[in-house]
Each structure stands twice: as structure tokens, then as C-alpha cells.
Amino acid sequence: MRLGAEEADRVALFRIESEMIEYLKRVYYFAIPIAKSVVDVAEVNRADLVTPPSPTAVPQQ
């Protein structure tokens, strides 16, 4: 319905809108592995905070 609307340059606007949707899909596609990596790192850091150090561990400087 929008493509058939009586507005000037409707086809060009539709093309731009379609391209923007494709670009956003690409951003989403690449953001997923980045977000998973961030969550994995956060879980590892949280595990380090929860796990008490060993009494025989040498303190790091």
C-alpha cells in the first residue's frame, strides 16, 4: 500500500527504507557474537569474584 501511495519519489523512498532495514539486520547479525563474548567475559569475571582465593595462592602485584 505504501509503495502504491500517491507521493512523489515513493519508489526511491521505499528503496532507501529497504536498504536501511538490511543495514540494521547486518548490525544485528554482527552484534550477537559481540554481545555473547561480553556476557562470557562478565561471567568469568563474576566467577573470579565469587570464588575465594586459595590460602596457598601467591598474591599478585
Secondary structure, 3 states (H helix, E strand, C coil): CCCCCCCCCHHHHHHHHHHHHHHHHHHHHHHHHHHHHHHHHHHHHHHHHHCCCCCCCCCCC
